[in-house]
Amino acid sequence: MKEIKAIIRPFKYDDVITALHKIKGLPGITISEIKGIGKCKDDMKEDIIREGLHDFSKKIKLELVVRDEMIDEVIETIQTIAHTGNTGDGKIFVIDVKDVIKIRTNEHGEIAI
């Protein structure tokens, strides 16, 4: 199993979620509104918020845990749909998941996703 954390532009959110919903067997997605500072200035002025002395970029963070055989399709979908070609498009992180436990049933592993 793998955890995918994807940081994308807010205006790409609907398109990415719509595309991910088309993947058969995709489990749930956790979605958060976040802000951050990258290595480079974001090219999209509407994504910038000023707080005190600092400029932050508004972003959306998607978090999913998927079976290993789904990883390539999920990454390709996010990469293709979220891409604009501009600085600040975001990042995709892939992390190994040792176990998942479903709190309600105490099921472990892929069945708990």
N, C-alpha and C positions, 0 to 999 in steps of 0.2 A: 504494500500500500504506500501511497505517496500523498503528501499534503502539498497543495499548490496554493501559493499566496501570489496574487496578481494585483499590481498597483496600476490603475488605468485612469485616463482622463474622465471627468464626470460626464461630458457630452457623449462619450462612447458607451456608457453604462447600459442603456436600453438595448443597443444593438448586440453587445457582448452577451447579455443575459438571454436575449431571444435566441441567439445562435447556440448557446450552451444548452438551453432547454430542448433543442433538437437532437442532442446526443442521447441515444437510447441507454437507459440504465444509470444515467447520471444521478448521484445522490444530491443531498441538499447543498446549498451555497450560503455561506455567511457573508454579509455585505456590510461594510462600514464606511462612513464618510471620514476622511482623514485629511491632514495637512502635513507638509514636510518641506525640507530644503534639500535639493539635489546638488550634484557637483556643478551643474551648469544652470544658467537662468532659463526658466521655462519660456518657450517661444509664444505661448498663448496668453495674452494679457488678461483675458477674462478669467483665467484660472488662478490669478495672483490675488492674495489677500495680505494686507499690511496689518501687523500687530506690533505695536511699540516700534522698535528700531528695525524689525526684521520683516522681510517679504517671504511669505509661504505660498506654496502651490497647493491648491485644492485637488484632492484625488479621491478615488474610490478604491477600497481594498476588498478583493474577493478572496475567500478562503474555502477550499474544497479538499476533501480527502477522497481519493479514488483508487480503484483497483489498478495494479500495475499495467494491465493491458489497455486501460483507457487513457493513460498519461499522454501519449503522443497526440491523440485526437483532441484532447482538452487543451493542451498547450498550443497546438496549431490553430485551433478555433480562436482562442484569446489573442494570439499573436496577429493573426490575419485581420480580425475585426477591430482590434484596438489600435492598430498601426495608422499613423498619419504621416510619418517620416520627419516629424519635427522633434526638436529637443523637448524632453518632458513627457514622451509617450508612456513611460512607465517601465516596470520590471515584472518579470515572472520568476518566482523562487520555487524550487522543488525540493522537498524535504522528505527523507525516509520516515515512515511511521511504523513504530514497533508494534503497537496494538491499539485497538479501539474498543472501548467498553460502553455498551448501551446501558445507561443508568436504570431505565425502567425494567429491563429484562435480564440484566447482567450477562448478556451475550458478548462474546469476545471475537475479535478479528473482523474479516471482511463482512460477515453476516450482520455485524453491528453498524455498518456504515449506513 
